[in-house]
Amino acid sequence: MKRYYYLLFLVCITFIASLSSCEAVEELTETETEKTIRIFTGGTWNIDTLVTKTDLFSGGISTIQTDSTFNNYGTLEFQKPNQTVPGYGSGYMIHRYLKNGINRVDTSAWVPYNFNSGNNNYITLFFALPGEDLVVDGYDMYLDLVELSEKRIRISGWRRETIPGGSGGSYGTYRRYHLTR
């Protein structure tokens, strides 16, 4: 009887070891894009800090127009990118927060790479006005993956648009997110 318990114990240990080794092999063989998707979509993220800025950039000089910092600014949920909704292989990014005592929800789109070039080490966020297509009509921002781990994400970047009329300057929008679980 003792021998059967010992044999059962060995079978259980072998089974558990094989499961954990499969997960380790899977993590070693995943691409950077697959890793980014897995980490971003692995649960809800707390927005510890969101920094936003706007500026006018001309003649090599940046003149900051607005500079805001939002602490403990709700949560972000990144849904897995797919090929149909919201489109072009993007997924939804859902921001839940409280503003002036009212619960709010903003929905944007995201992809786990630079949408323009396909480069990894970036994510692209798409923002659109109500009633407009998030990706086609959206305002896209390419954010650098400054830090990416299971418990913490830091992303930041500028988006610039040339000022019409040939002034040589540009309008800029900046975002920096510090997210934790």
Disulfide bonds with the S-S distance in Angstrom:
none
